[in-house]
Amino acid sequence: MTAQRPAWTTSAEPRELPVPEPAPHRNRSRRRRREYFLFALFAFPNLALIAVFAYWPVIGNAYLSLTRWDMIAPSPTFVGLENYIHLLTDPSFLRVLRITLIWVVVVVGVSLIGGLALALLFTTKARGRSAASALAFSPHILSGAAVAAVWLFLFDPNYGLSRALFSLFGLDSPHWTTSSQWALPALLIVAIWKGVGFVAIVYLSALQSLPGDVLEAARLDGANRWQIFRYVKLPLLSPTTLFLLVTQVIGAFQSFDLIAMMTGGGPAGATTTLSWFIYNEGFRQFKAGSAAAGAMIMFVLLMVVTVVQMRFVEKKVHYR
């Protein structure tokens, strides 16, 4: 006689309940957290270096600009906005800003136009163009001190090349670096000569990478050389122009070596740009607060100019 199963039991074998799979959004969030962690892990060293060597000095300089300190006293004296008020109401500092504006506009404008003209010349099939482009670029790799030494000799009114050239026309050579009338034009000539080669090489590289099918289509449509340059090449070169405009403006604001070697900001402040003013105030007059305020004014001017360039000039940039 066999034993019977209780009525409350079933003949089927017991089943294991299925384990619910994790939700897809949970997997995505976990993967995203892992990616953020890896990004932070690899980016932290660079961010730390930037914070220590870039942002922290700016913050320290901003505080120093609100103080008065001769670099000898144990600690700076907080004076608030006194340095800024003094600078912005001082006619000599306003003259420094005007000279800086002239310097930036002339150096950047002539370098861009002259560099583009040289680049177009280098794209021709004339013999010796490679050597000419190398010679045009060579001043850019020379140190400012070396360039200044050469041009000081050329500008010498008694023994330099300037005297020989002016004597051909029966004229006396100007006192380029010791005359308040000629000192700034002399520095502008040297700065343009030193920087135009770099602009030319960058434009030359951009010209050589222009799409040939677009240029050929313009020729087939009957466009002449000027029309191709004006309506095809210039728009295609706009990203390069924006890059050069931003970098050249920043470099012009920071120009220092040529001024230091050739004129020292003189004569009578005729070549004192903002960068030289900051150096003179800080390391010659020992006015650390005034120098820091000048540096903050330069920082704000550069920020404003860069934002304006990126906001309005970039609208006319044609990226292909």
DRENVEXTOR-5190 format. One line per 3 residues: their letters; for each residue x, y, z of N, C-alpha, C. Coordinates in steps of 0.05 Angstrom, whole numbers, always signed. Example, Ala and Ser with C-alpha at 12.3 -4.5 7.8 and 13.67 -1.06 7.14 Angstrom:
# residues 2
as = +264:-114:+156:+246:-90:+156:+264:-66:+156; +257:-45:+142:+273:-21:+143:+258:+1:+157
//
This chain:
# residues 320
mta = +17:-24:+0:+0:+0:+0:+18:+25:+0; +14:+42:-19:+31:+65:-23:+21:+89:-8; +40:+105:+1:+32:+129:+16:+23:+150:-3
qrp = +2:+164:+3:-9:+185:-14:+2:+212:-6; +6:+229:-26:+15:+256:-22:-7:+272:-8; +1:+290:+9:-19:+308:+21:-33:+324:-1
awt = -57:+332:+5:-72:+346:-15:-60:+374:-21; -46:+384:-1:-36:+412:-5:-10:+412:-21; +1:+389:-28:+26:+388:-43:+20:+386:-73
tsa = +40:+393:-89:+37:+391:-118:+57:+371:-129; +50:+360:-151:+68:+340:-163:+91:+353:-178; +90:+379:-184:+112:+392:-199:+136:+397:-181
epr = +159:+397:-194:+184:+403:-179:+184:+433:-172; +196:+441:-150:+198:+470:-142:+215:+485:-162; +207:+509:-169:+221:+526:-188:+235:+549:-173
elp = +258:+557:-185:+272:+580:-174:+261:+606:-187; +256:+625:-170:+245:+650:-180:+267:+665:-197; +260:+677:-220:+280:+691:-236:+290:+716:-222
vpe = +317:+719:-224:+330:+743:-212:+325:+767:-230; +313:+788:-220:+308:+812:-237:+335:+824:-246; +336:+830:-272:+360:+843:-283:+361:+873:-275
pap = +385:+884:-271:+386:+912:-264:+375:+930:-287; +363:+951:-279:+350:+969:-298:+371:+982:-316; +365:+986:-342:+385:+998:-360:+395:+1025:-351
hrn = +377:+1042:-340:+386:+1068:-332:+406:+1066:-309; +404:+1045:-292:+423:+1041:-271:+451:+1034:-282; +451:+1018:-303:+477:+1012:-315:+490:+1036:-328
rsr = +473:+1053:-340:+483:+1077:-353:+495:+1096:-333; +481:+1100:-311:+491:+1118:-290:+516:+1108:-278; +518:+1081:-274:+543:+1070:-263:+566:+1074:-282
rrr = +561:+1069:-308:+582:+1073:-328:+590:+1103:-330; +570:+1120:-328:+576:+1149:-329:+593:+1157:-305; +587:+1147:-282:+603:+1154:-258:+632:+1144:-261
rey = +635:+1120:-273:+661:+1109:-278:+677:+1127:-298; +663:+1136:-319:+677:+1154:-338:+684:+1180:-326; +667:+1192:-309:+674:+1217:-295:+698:+1213:-277
flf = +699:+1190:-263:+721:+1185:-245:+747:+1183:-261; +747:+1168:-284:+771:+1166:-300:+779:+1193:-311; +760:+1209:-320:+766:+1235:-331:+779:+1253:-309
alf = +767:+1253:-285:+779:+1268:-263:+807:+1258:-256; +810:+1232:-257:+836:+1220:-250:+858:+1230:-269; +852:+1230:-295:+872:+1237:-314:+875:+1267:-317
afp = +853:+1282:-313:+854:+1311:-316:+864:+1326:-292; +864:+1313:-269:+871:+1327:-244:+900:+1338:-245; +920:+1323:-254:+947:+1335:-254:+949:+1360:-271
nla = +937:+1360:-295:+937:+1384:-311:+922:+1407:-299; +898:+1401:-288:+882:+1422:-276:+896:+1433:-252; +910:+1416:-237:+925:+1426:-213:+948:+1445:-222
lia = +962:+1438:-243:+983:+1455:-253:+972:+1482:-263; +950:+1481:-278:+938:+1505:-288:+929:+1523:-264; +917:+1510:-244:+907:+1526:-221:+930:+1539:-206
vfa = +953:+1524:-203:+975:+1534:-188:+991:+1556:-203; +995:+1551:-229:+1013:+1569:-244:+998:+1589:-261; +972:+1588:-263:+957:+1607:-279:+936:+1622:-263
ywp = +917:+1608:-251:+895:+1621:-237:+903:+1633:-210; +919:+1618:-195:+927:+1629:-169:+944:+1655:-172; +963:+1657:-190:+977:+1682:-194:+958:+1705:-201
vig = +938:+1700:-217:+919:+1721:-224:+904:+1730:-200; +895:+1711:-183:+881:+1719:-158:+900:+1734:-139; +925:+1725:-137:+944:+1739:-120:+950:+1767:-131
nay = +952:+1770:-157:+957:+1796:-169:+933:+1815:-165; +909:+1804:-166:+885:+1820:-162:+885:+1831:-133; +892:+1815:-114:+894:+1825:-87:+916:+1845:-84
lsl = +939:+1840:-96:+962:+1859:-94:+955:+1886:-106; +938:+1886:-126:+930:+1912:-139:+913:+1929:-120; +903:+1918:-99:+887:+1933:-79:+904:+1942:-55
trw = +930:+1940:-58:+948:+1946:-36:+969:+1966:-45; +984:+1977:-25:+1007:+1993:-30:+1031:+1979:-17; +1052:+1974:-34:+1074:+1958:-24:+1099:+1966:-40
dmi = +1121:+1971:-26:+1146:+1978:-39:+1165:+1955:-41; +1156:+1931:-35:+1172:+1906:-37:+1193:+1905:-15; +1193:+1924:+4:+1212:+1924:+26:+1198:+1921:+52
aps = +1175:+1933:+54:+1159:+1930:+79:+1151:+1901:+83; +1147:+1894:+108:+1141:+1865:+114:+1115:+1856:+101; +1095:+1873:+98:+1070:+1865:+86:+1057:+1889:+72
ptf = +1041:+1883:+52:+1028:+1905:+37:+1006:+1918:+55; +1000:+1943:+48:+979:+1959:+61:+954:+1960:+43; +932:+1951:+53:+907:+1951:+37:+897:+1979:+33
vgl = +893:+1986:+7:+883:+2013:+1:+858:+2013:-17; +847:+1990:-22:+823:+1988:-39:+829:+1995:-68; +811:+2011:-79:+813:+2018:-108:+831:+2042:-113
eny = +847:+2050:-94:+863:+2074:-97:+881:+2073:-121; +894:+2050:-125:+913:+2047:-148:+898:+2050:-174; +875:+2038:-177:+860:+2041:-202:+851:+2069:-207
ihl = +841:+2083:-186:+832:+2110:-189:+855:+2128:-197; +878:+2124:-184:+902:+2140:-191:+910:+2136:-220; +911:+2111:-229:+920:+2105:-256:+900:+2116:-277
ltd = +874:+2112:-273:+855:+2119:-293:+849:+2149:-294; +859:+2164:-275:+857:+2193:-275:+884:+2207:-280; +904:+2191:-285:+931:+2202:-290:+935:+2206:-320
psf = +940:+2231:-329:+943:+2235:-358:+967:+2219:-370; +988:+2214:-355:+1010:+2199:-365:+1003:+2170:-370; +986:+2159:-353:+977:+2131:-357:+958:+2129:-381
lrv = +941:+2149:-384:+923:+2150:-408:+940:+2152:-433; +962:+2166:-432:+980:+2166:-455:+992:+2139:-460; +998:+2124:-439:+1008:+2097:-442:+988:+2080:-456
lri = +962:+2082:-449:+941:+2067:-462:+939:+2075:-491; +942:+2100:-497:+940:+2109:-525:+963:+2098:-542; +987:+2099:-531:+1010:+2087:-545:+1007:+2057:-549
tli = +996:+2044:-528:+991:+2015:-531:+971:+2009:-553; +950:+2025:-554:+930:+2021:-575:+942:+2025:-603; +958:+2046:-606:+971:+2050:-632:+990:+2027:-639
wvv = +1005:+2018:-619:+1023:+1995:-623:+1008:+1970:-632; +986:+1963:-618:+972:+1939:-625:+959:+1941:-653; +946:+1963:-659:+932:+1966:-684:+952:+1966:-707
vvv = +974:+1980:-705:+993:+1981:-728:+1007:+1955:-731; +1017:+1943:-710:+1033:+1919:-712:+1015:+1896:-722; +991:+1893:-711:+974:+1871:-719:+963:+1876:-748
gvs = +954:+1900:-753:+943:+1905:-780:+963:+1902:-802; +986:+1914:-799:+1007:+1912:-820:+1017:+1884:-822; +1021:+1870:-800:+1031:+1843:-801:+1011:+1824:-816
lig = +985:+1827:-811:+966:+1810:-824:+965:+1816:-854; +964:+1841:-861:+962:+1848:-890:+988:+1841:-904; +1011:+1849:-892:+1037:+1842:-904:+1042:+1812:-905
gla = +1034:+1798:-884:+1038:+1769:-884:+1022:+1755:-905; +997:+1764:-909:+980:+1752:-930:+991:+1759:-958; +1001:+1783:-962:+1013:+1790:-987:+1038:+1773:-993
lal = +1055:+1769:-973:+1078:+1752:-977:+1070:+1723:-982; +1049:+1713:-968:+1040:+1686:-973:+1030:+1682:-1002; +1016:+1701:-1012:+1007:+1700:-1040:+1030:+1700:-1059
lft = +1051:+1716:-1052:+1075:+1717:-1069:+1089:+1690:-1068; +1090:+1677:-1045:+1104:+1652:-1042:+1089:+1629:-1057; +1063:+1632:-1062:+1049:+1611:-1076:+1054:+1612:-1106
tka = +1066:+1632:-1116:+1072:+1633:-1145:+1095:+1613:-1151; +1099:+1609:-1177:+1119:+1590:-1185:+1146:+1603:-1191; +1151:+1625:-1179:+1176:+1639:-1183:+1199:+1623:-1171
rgr = +1223:+1626:-1183:+1246:+1611:-1173:+1255:+1623:-1147; +1264:+1606:-1129:+1275:+1615:-1103:+1254:+1621:-1082; +1229:+1613:-1087:+1208:+1620:-1068:+1212:+1606:-1041
saa = +1223:+1582:-1042:+1228:+1567:-1017:+1248:+1581:-1000; +1270:+1591:-1013:+1290:+1606:-998:+1279:+1632:-988; +1262:+1645:-1004:+1250:+1670:-995:+1232:+1666:-971
sal = +1216:+1645:-971:+1199:+1640:-948:+1215:+1634:-923; +1237:+1619:-926:+1254:+1613:-903:+1266:+1639:-892; +1275:+1657:-910:+1287:+1682:-901:+1266:+1699:-887
afs = +1241:+1699:-897:+1220:+1715:-885:+1213:+1705:-857; +1215:+1679:-853:+1208:+1667:-827:+1230:+1669:-807; +1255:+1672:-816:+1278:+1671:-798:+1277:+1693:-776
phi = +1268:+1717:-781:+1268:+1737:-759:+1250:+1728:-736; +1230:+1712:-741:+1212:+1704:-720:+1225:+1686:-700; +1245:+1670:-709:+1258:+1651:-691:+1282:+1664:-676
lsg = +1289:+1688:-684:+1311:+1702:-670:+1301:+1714:-645; +1319:+1716:-626:+1312:+1729:-600:+1308:+1759:-604; +1291:+1770:-587:+1287:+1799:-589:+1312:+1815:-584
aav = +1329:+1805:-567:+1354:+1820:-561:+1372:+1821:-586; +1374:+1798:-601:+1390:+1798:-625:+1379:+1816:-646; +1352:+1815:-650:+1339:+1833:-670:+1344:+1862:-662
aav = +1341:+1869:-637:+1345:+1896:-628:+1373:+1906:-633; +1393:+1888:-627:+1421:+1896:-631:+1426:+1902:-661; +1416:+1886:-679:+1420:+1890:-707:+1407:+1917:-716
wlf = +1383:+1921:-708:+1369:+1945:-717:+1379:+1970:-703; +1390:+1969:-679:+1403:+1992:-667:+1427:+2001:-684; +1442:+1982:-696:+1463:+1989:-714:+1453:+2001:-740
lfd = +1431:+1989:-751:+1420:+2000:-775:+1409:+2028:-772; +1398:+2033:-748:+1386:+2059:-743:+1406:+2080:-734; +1431:+2073:-730:+1450:+2091:-720:+1453:+2115:-739
pny = +1449:+2140:-730:+1450:+2163:-748:+1477:+2170:-758; +1498:+2159:-746:+1526:+2166:-754:+1539:+2145:-770; +1534:+2119:-764:+1549:+2098:-777:+1531:+2076:-789
gls = +1506:+2077:-785:+1488:+2056:-794:+1479:+2058:-823; +1464:+2038:-831:+1454:+2038:-858:+1434:+2061:-863; +1420:+2070:-842:+1402:+2092:-845:+1416:+2117:-855
ral = +1440:+2122:-844:+1455:+2146:-853:+1463:+2143:-882; +1471:+2120:-891:+1479:+2116:-919:+1455:+2120:-938; +1432:+2110:-930:+1408:+2113:-947:+1399:+2142:-949
fsl = +1398:+2156:-927:+1389:+2184:-927:+1410:+2202:-941; +1435:+2195:-939:+1456:+2211:-952:+1454:+2210:-982; +1442:+2189:-993:+1438:+2187:-1022:+1420:+2210:-1032
fgl = +1402:+2219:-1015:+1384:+2241:-1022:+1392:+2268:-1010; +1416:+2269:-999:+1426:+2293:-987:+1412:+2301:-961; +1403:+2281:-946:+1388:+2285:-922:+1404:+2273:-898
dsp = +1399:+2284:-875:+1410:+2272:-851:+1392:+2251:-840; +1404:+2230:-829:+1388:+2208:-818:+1374:+2217:-792; +1349:+2210:-789:+1335:+2216:-764:+1349:+2202:-740
hwt = +1346:+2214:-717:+1355:+2200:-692:+1333:+2182:-683; +1333:+2158:-695:+1310:+2140:-692:+1303:+2134:-663; +1322:+2125:-648:+1315:+2115:-621:+1318:+2136:-599
tss = +1328:+2159:-605:+1332:+2180:-585:+1314:+2204:-590; +1297:+2204:-610:+1279:+2225:-616:+1251:+2216:-609; +1236:+2233:-594:+1209:+2226:-587:+1191:+2225:-611
qwa = +1199:+2237:-633:+1183:+2236:-658:+1187:+2211:-673; +1211:+2199:-672:+1217:+2176:-689:+1220:+2150:-674; +1220:+2150:-647:+1225:+2126:-632:+1203:+2105:-636
lpa = +1178:+2114:-634:+1156:+2095:-637:+1155:+2084:-666; +1157:+2101:-687:+1158:+2089:-714:+1181:+2069:-717; +1204:+2074:-705:+1227:+2056:-707:+1220:+2029:-695
lli = +1208:+2029:-671:+1200:+2004:-658:+1179:+1989:-674; +1160:+2004:-686:+1139:+1992:-702:+1152:+1977:-726; +1171:+1990:-739:+1184:+1978:-762:+1197:+1951:-754
vai = +1211:+1952:-732:+1225:+1927:-723:+1205:+1906:-715; +1184:+1913:-700:+1165:+1893:-692:+1150:+1880:-716; +1144:+1896:-736:+1131:+1885:-759:+1150:+1867:-775
wkg = +1175:+1876:-778:+1195:+1860:-792:+1199:+1833:-778; +1198:+1833:-752:+1202:+1808:-737:+1178:+1789:-738; +1154:+1800:-740:+1130:+1783:-738:+1116:+1776:-764
vgf = +1122:+1791:-786:+1107:+1787:-810:+1114:+1760:-823; +1138:+1750:-818:+1145:+1724:-830:+1129:+1701:-819; +1123:+1702:-793:+1107:+1681:-781:+1079:+1681:-793
vai = +1067:+1705:-795:+1040:+1707:-807:+1041:+1697:-836; +1061:+1703:-851:+1063:+1694:-879:+1064:+1664:-880; +1079:+1651:-863:+1082:+1622:-864:+1055:+1609:-857
vyl = +1041:+1619:-837:+1015:+1608:-830:+995:+1611:-853; +995:+1635:-865:+977:+1639:-888:+985:+1621:-911; +1011:+1618:-915:+1020:+1600:-937:+1011:+1572:-934
sal = +1012:+1562:-909:+1003:+1535:-904:+973:+1533:-909; +958:+1553:-901:+929:+1553:-906:+922:+1555:-935; +937:+1571:-950:+932:+1573:-979:+937:+1547:-993
qsl = +958:+1533:-985:+965:+1508:-998:+945:+1486:-992; +929:+1489:-971:+909:+1469:-964:+881:+1475:-973; +878:+1497:-988:+851:+1503:-999:+842:+1482:-1018
pgd = +816:+1476:-1018:+806:+1455:-1037:+809:+1463:-1066; +823:+1447:-1081:+828:+1454:-1109:+803:+1454:-1126; +783:+1436:-1120:+759:+1435:-1136:+743:+1460:-1134
vle = +743:+1473:-1111:+728:+1498:-1108:+741:+1520:-1125; +768:+1522:-1124:+782:+1542:-1140:+778:+1537:-1170; +779:+1511:-1178:+776:+1505:-1206:+747:+1511:-1215
aar = +727:+1506:-1198:+700:+1513:-1205:+697:+1543:-1209; +710:+1559:-1193:+709:+1588:-1196:+721:+1597:-1222; +744:+1584:-1230:+756:+1591:-1256:+738:+1583:-1279
ldg = +725:+1560:-1277:+708:+1552:-1299:+683:+1570:-1301; +675:+1582:-1279:+653:+1601:-1280:+661:+1629:-1290; +686:+1632:-1297:+696:+1657:-1309:+706:+1678:-1289
anr = +711:+1670:-1264:+722:+1689:-1245:+751:+1695:-1250; +759:+1720:-1248:+787:+1727:-1251:+802:+1724:-1225; +828:+1731:-1225:+844:+1726:-1201:+834:+1742:-1177
wqi = +827:+1767:-1182:+818:+1783:-1160:+791:+1773:-1148; +774:+1764:-1166:+748:+1754:-1156:+752:+1727:-1141; +770:+1711:-1151:+776:+1686:-1137:+787:+1692:-1109
fry = +805:+1711:-1108:+817:+1719:-1082:+796:+1731:-1063; +780:+1749:-1074:+761:+1764:-1057:+737:+1747:-1048; +727:+1730:-1065:+702:+1716:-1059:+706:+1686:-1053
vkl = +729:+1676:-1058:+734:+1647:-1053:+756:+1643:-1032; +779:+1654:-1037:+802:+1649:-1019:+799:+1663:-992; +791:+1688:-992:+789:+1702:-967:+768:+1689:-948
pll = +744:+1682:-958:+726:+1668:-939:+737:+1642:-929; +751:+1627:-946:+762:+1601:-938:+785:+1605:-918; +798:+1629:-919:+820:+1635:-901:+811:+1647:-875
spt = +785:+1651:-872:+775:+1665:-848:+782:+1651:-822; +782:+1624:-820:+790:+1612:-794:+819:+1618:-787; +837:+1618:-808:+865:+1625:-804:+868:+1654:-795
tlf = +852:+1671:-808:+853:+1700:-801:+845:+1704:-772; +824:+1690:-763:+815:+1693:-736:+836:+1684:-716; +849:+1661:-722:+870:+1651:-705:+893:+1671:-703
llv = +902:+1681:-726:+924:+1700:-726:+916:+1726:-712; +892:+1735:-716:+883:+1760:-703:+884:+1758:-673; +874:+1736:-662:+874:+1732:-633:+902:+1730:-622
tqv = +919:+1713:-635:+946:+1709:-624:+963:+1734:-628; +960:+1748:-650:+977:+1771:-655:+969:+1794:-636; +944:+1797:-630:+935:+1818:-611:+947:+1813:-584
iga = +945:+1788:-575:+956:+1781:-549:+986:+1785:-548; +1000:+1777:-570:+1029:+1781:-571:+1036:+1811:-572; +1021:+1827:-586:+1027:+1856:-587:+1023:+1869:-560
fqs = +1003:+1861:-545:+999:+1873:-518:+1022:+1866:-500; +1034:+1843:-504:+1055:+1833:-486:+1083:+1840:-496; +1086:+1855:-518:+1112:+1862:-529:+1129:+1876:-507
fdl = +1153:+1867:-504:+1170:+1878:-483:+1200:+1879:-491; +1210:+1858:-503:+1239:+1856:-507:+1250:+1877:-526; +1236:+1883:-548:+1246:+1904:-566:+1247:+1931:-552
iam = +1226:+1937:-537:+1225:+1963:-523:+1247:+1965:-502; +1251:+1943:-488:+1272:+1943:-467:+1300:+1947:-479; +1305:+1934:-501:+1332:+1935:-513:+1337:+1961:-529
mtg = +1317:+1972:-542:+1321:+1994:-560:+1317:+2022:-548; +1296:+2025:-533:+1289:+2052:-523:+1285:+2053:-493; +1279:+2031:-480:+1274:+2032:-451:+1250:+2049:-444
ggp = +1230:+2049:-462:+1206:+2064:-457:+1208:+2094:-464; +1231:+2103:-470:+1235:+2132:-477:+1236:+2136:-506; +1245:+2160:-514:+1251:+2183:-497:+1226:+2197:-487
aga = +1226:+2206:-462:+1204:+2220:-450:+1178:+2204:-451; +1180:+2178:-449:+1156:+2161:-448:+1143:+2157:-475; +1157:+2163:-497:+1145:+2161:-524:+1140:+2133:-533
ttt = +1154:+2114:-521:+1150:+2085:-528:+1142:+2068:-504; +1130:+2080:-484:+1121:+2066:-461:+1094:+2053:-466; +1094:+2028:-471:+1069:+2013:-474:+1061:+2002:-446
lsw = +1038:+1989:-446:+1028:+1979:-420:+1046:+1958:-408; +1058:+1941:-424:+1076:+1921:-413:+1101:+1933:-401; +1112:+1953:-415:+1136:+1967:-403:+1128:+1983:-379
fiy = +1105:+1995:-378:+1096:+2010:-355:+1094:+1992:-330; +1084:+1968:-334:+1082:+1949:-311:+1109:+1942:-301; +1128:+1937:-319:+1155:+1930:-310:+1168:+1954:-296
neg = +1165:+1978:-307:+1177:+2001:-295:+1166:+2008:-268; +1140:+2005:-265:+1127:+2011:-239:+1136:+1990:-218; +1137:+1965:-226:+1143:+1944:-206:+1172:+1941:-199
frq = +1190:+1942:-220:+1218:+1934:-215:+1237:+1957:-217; +1227:+1981:-223:+1244:+2005:-222:+1235:+2025:-201; +1209:+2030:-201:+1197:+2048:-181:+1189:+2034:-155
fka = +1189:+2007:-156:+1182:+1991:-132:+1154:+1998:-122; +1135:+2001:-140:+1107:+2006:-133:+1092:+1981:-141; +1093:+1961:-124:+1081:+1935:-132:+1051:+1937:-135
gsa = +1037:+1953:-119:+1008:+1955:-122:+1001:+1969:-148; +1015:+1990:-156:+1009:+2003:-181:+1015:+1985:-205; +1037:+1971:-203:+1044:+1952:-225:+1023:+1930:-227
aag = +1014:+1920:-204:+993:+1899:-205:+967:+1910:-216; +960:+1935:-210:+936:+1947:-221:+938:+1950:-251; +962:+1958:-261:+966:+1959:-289:+964:+1932:-303
ami = +974:+1911:-289:+972:+1884:-300:+943:+1875:-302; +927:+1882:-282:+899:+1875:-282:+884:+1890:-304; +891:+1915:-309:+879:+1930:-331:+886:+1917:-357
mfv = +911:+1908:-361:+918:+1894:-385:+902:+1868:-388; +899:+1854:-366:+884:+1828:-366:+855:+1833:-375; +843:+1854:-364:+815:+1860:-371:+813:+1868:-401
llm = +832:+1885:-410:+832:+1893:-438:+835:+1869:-457; +853:+1851:-450:+856:+1827:-467:+832:+1810:-467; +819:+1807:-443:+795:+1791:-442:+772:+1804:-459
vvt = +770:+1830:-457:+749:+1844:-472:+754:+1841:-502; +779:+1846:-510:+785:+1845:-539:+781:+1816:-550; +789:+1796:-534:+786:+1768:-543:+757:+1761:-545
vvq = +741:+1769:-525:+712:+1762:-526:+699:+1776:-549; +706:+1801:-555:+694:+1815:-578:+702:+1801:-604; +727:+1793:-606:+736:+1779:-630:+720:+1753:-633
mrf = +718:+1737:-612:+705:+1711:-614:+675:+1715:-618; +663:+1737:-608:+634:+1740:-609:+625:+1751:-636; +640:+1771:-647:+631:+1784:-671:+647:+1776:-696
vek = +673:+1774:-692:+690:+1767:-716:+685:+1738:-724; +680:+1720:-705:+676:+1692:-712:+650:+1688:-728; +631:+1706:-726:+607:+1703:-742:+613:+1704:-772
kvh = +635:+1717:-780:+642:+1719:-808:+662:+1697:-816; +667:+1678:-798:+686:+1657:-804:+671:+1634:-818; +682:+1625:-840:+669:+1603:-856:+686:+1578:-851
yr = +676:+1559:-835:+690:+1534:-831:+680:+1514:-852; +700:+1501:-864:+692:+1482:-885:+694:+1453:-875
//
